[in-house]
């Protein structure tokens, strides 16, 4: 089978397509014939050698890819609830990668994919969808609340915006002006230009801030903290950037909480709930571009601009393609 691996850290050119043995699923695993993988910012961070959180875990050679979708080819002896041929989406075993024609992964990390979208769409979203889903849970988002989604046009933000709307919240999204209409189409009640030096100064009485921006800014974080109402909640996806004492002091004075998203959640259950929202028309999956496996380097280069609308997908094989 074909798989993309890196044997050294560096730019997009270090990714190589090579032949590898098809994996054999363990008792608690499924073998997935992959059709598509998402291309996420974490992919190029790993490719470059990782940040201070990931670096200790990176051992070469290494596969890339945090999520994907495909058909179940084999089922481990201890796996229940799946059948061969099921169309599934989910995340691989830690750092094993999804840029491959087949992957073996824990069955608990996959769910039946939404029945009204393509493999490219389903494969592009699990990692981002889980972070956005977890963010809504940590923020305790509910009907009638005022929710600010910072970086709302990106992969995580565009899903978080829609998840919050599905809960009945009033959602304000930040984005560049070129994405204003896009966010309105996704259901945003208000849109603010994040390039405005004091964008958070335009806000007040925010119940929940969900910071989904791929670009860290302490100044923006401080401004958004100031927009929170007493007892509000601040949730961030920017795990490599811990909350500063000054930031936490602002929140403490307003009896607010600050939390980072985490991956300790029921992946299969969460993805099943997300699939229901997509099938029910409450959440739209936005894939702005699909690259073939052979052009993974170009996909990485686009994601590294940090200006992707929605998600980028890597097409491992076409839906009409036989085994």
Secondary structure, DSSP 8 states (H G I E B T S, - for coil): -EEEEESS-SSGGGEEEEE-------TTEEEEEEEEEEE-HHHHHHHHT--TTTGGG--SSEE--S-EEEEEEEE-TT--S--TT-EEEE--STTT-S-BSEEEEEGGGEEE--TTS-HHHHHHHHHHHHHHHHHHHHTT--TT-EEEEETTTSHHHHHHHHHHHHTT-EEEEEE-GGGHHHHHHHT-SEEEETTSTTGGGG--SEEEEEE--SS--HHHHHHHHHHEEEEEEEEES-TTS---HHHHHHHHHTT-EEEE--S-S-HHHHHHHHHHHHHTTS----EEEEEEGGGHHHHHHHHTTT--SSEEEEESS-TT---
